[in-house]
Amino acid sequence: MTLEAELSMTSTTDATGQVVRSRSIYRGDPGMWSWVLHRITGVTLFFFLFVHVLDTALVRVSPEAYDAVIETYKNPVVGILELGLLAAVVYHAFNGVRVILIDFWSKGPKYQRLMFWIVLAISVAIMIPASGRIFYLLFGSL
């Protein structure tokens, strides 16, 4: 693709023939990051719940197979994945409250950016002690 073709996708030409660069659809605003993170965490939680239902249902089929699957979960890598799962749950829950406030509170759209930073701050504040506890359970007994 030529430079001229690339410029024509993200810019316009004014009356004097000068190329005026305009913003693309993607802005990188906190609202867009919030939207992306909410979708990623939602899909992650959906797949976790799907696997969780399947491995829990395995106990009715074969208790030995269930025990074998549970034994594989006693692995430090799975512990790190649990930490990621907890981060996804915490962020998704608080951002869901933020989305509800934006939709149903008359001042929600005005404060949506501030609420995004509050959601991140609360999520980090919860994850710090939770991470310590998970790492203690993973590596404290070594």
C-alpha positions as CSV (number, residue, x, y, z in Angstrom):
1,M,0.0,0.0,0.0
2,T,1.4,3.4,-0.9
3,L,1.8,6.2,1.5
4,E,-0.8,8.2,-0.3
5,A,-3.3,5.4,0.0
6,E,-2.6,5.1,3.7
7,L,-3.0,8.8,4.2
8,S,-6.3,8.8,2.4
9,M,-7.7,6.3,4.9
10,T,-7.1,8.5,7.9
11,S,-7.0,12.0,6.5
12,T,-9.0,14.4,4.4
13,T,-8.1,17.1,2.0
14,D,-9.2,20.7,2.8
15,A,-10.2,23.3,0.2
16,T,-6.6,24.4,-0.4
17,G,-5.5,20.8,-1.3
18,Q,-3.6,20.4,2.0
19,V,-3.8,17.0,3.6
20,V,-5.5,17.3,7.0
21,R,-4.9,14.4,9.2
22,S,-7.9,13.3,11.3
23,R,-8.2,10.9,14.2
24,S,-8.9,7.3,13.5
25,I,-11.8,5.5,15.0
26,Y,-9.6,4.0,17.7
27,R,-8.8,6.7,20.2
28,G,-7.2,4.7,23.0
29,D,-9.4,6.5,25.6
30,P,-9.9,4.9,29.0
31,G,-13.5,4.2,28.0
32,M,-12.3,2.0,25.1
33,W,-9.8,0.2,27.3
34,S,-12.6,-0.4,29.8
35,W,-14.7,-1.8,27.0
36,V,-11.9,-4.1,25.7
37,L,-11.0,-5.3,29.2
38,H,-14.6,-6.0,30.1
39,R,-15.1,-8.2,27.0
40,I,-11.8,-10.0,27.6
41,T,-12.6,-10.7,31.2
42,G,-16.1,-11.8,30.3
43,V,-15.0,-14.3,27.7
44,T,-12.3,-15.6,30.1
45,L,-14.9,-16.1,32.9
46,F,-17.3,-17.8,30.5
47,F,-14.6,-20.3,29.5
48,F,-13.6,-20.9,33.1
49,L,-17.2,-21.6,34.1
50,F,-17.6,-23.9,31.2
51,V,-14.4,-25.9,32.2
52,H,-15.4,-25.8,35.8
53,V,-18.9,-27.3,35.1
54,L,-17.3,-30.0,33.0
55,D,-14.7,-31.0,35.6
56,T,-17.2,-30.9,38.4
57,A,-19.6,-33.1,36.4
58,L,-16.8,-35.6,35.9
59,V,-17.3,-36.7,39.6
60,R,-20.6,-38.4,38.6
61,V,-19.0,-40.2,35.6
62,S,-15.8,-41.4,37.2
63,P,-14.6,-40.3,40.7
64,E,-11.1,-41.6,39.8
65,A,-10.9,-39.4,36.7
66,Y,-12.2,-36.5,38.8
67,D,-9.5,-37.0,41.4
68,A,-6.9,-37.1,38.6
69,V,-8.1,-33.8,37.2
70,I,-8.1,-32.2,40.6
71,E,-4.6,-33.4,41.2
72,T,-3.4,-31.6,38.1
73,Y,-4.8,-28.4,39.6
74,K,-2.2,-28.6,42.4
75,N,0.4,-27.1,40.2
76,P,2.1,-23.7,40.6
77,V,1.2,-22.8,37.0
78,V,-2.5,-23.4,37.8
79,G,-2.0,-21.2,40.9
80,I,-0.8,-18.3,38.7
81,L,-3.8,-18.9,36.4
82,E,-6.0,-18.7,39.5
83,L,-4.5,-15.3,40.3
84,G,-5.4,-14.2,36.7
85,L,-8.9,-15.6,37.2
86,L,-9.3,-13.6,40.4
87,A,-8.1,-10.5,38.7
88,A,-10.6,-11.1,35.9
89,V,-13.5,-11.6,38.4
90,V,-12.6,-8.5,40.4
91,Y,-12.2,-6.2,37.4
92,H,-15.3,-7.6,35.6
93,A,-17.5,-7.2,38.7
94,F,-16.5,-3.6,39.5
95,N,-16.5,-2.6,35.9
96,G,-20.0,-4.1,35.6
97,V,-21.1,-1.8,38.4
98,R,-19.5,1.1,36.6
99,V,-21.4,0.2,33.4
100,I,-24.7,0.0,35.4
101,L,-24.0,3.5,36.8
102,I,-23.2,4.9,33.4
103,D,-26.5,3.5,32.1
104,F,-28.9,4.3,34.9
105,W,-27.3,7.3,36.7
106,S,-28.0,10.6,35.0
107,K,-24.4,11.8,35.8
108,G,-22.9,8.5,34.9
109,P,-21.6,9.5,31.4
110,K,-20.0,12.6,32.9
111,Y,-18.0,10.6,35.4
112,Q,-17.4,7.5,33.4
113,R,-13.6,8.2,33.0
114,L,-13.2,8.9,36.7
115,M,-15.1,5.7,37.5
116,F,-12.8,3.7,35.3
117,W,-9.8,4.9,37.2
118,I,-11.6,4.1,40.5
119,V,-12.4,0.6,39.2
120,L,-8.7,0.0,38.4
121,A,-7.6,1.4,41.8
122,I,-10.1,-0.8,43.7
123,S,-9.1,-3.9,41.6
124,V,-5.4,-3.3,42.3
125,A,-6.1,-2.7,46.0
126,I,-7.9,-6.0,46.2
127,M,-5.4,-7.9,44.1
128,I,-2.4,-6.9,46.3
129,P,-3.4,-8.9,49.4
130,A,-5.0,-11.6,47.3
131,S,-1.8,-12.1,45.4
132,G,0.1,-12.4,48.6
133,R,-2.2,-15.0,49.9
134,I,-2.2,-17.0,46.7
135,F,1.6,-16.9,46.5
136,Y,1.8,-17.9,50.2
137,L,-0.4,-20.9,49.5
138,L,1.5,-21.8,46.4
139,F,5.1,-21.4,47.7
140,G,4.8,-21.0,51.5
141,S,4.9,-24.7,52.2
142,L,8.0,-25.4,50.1
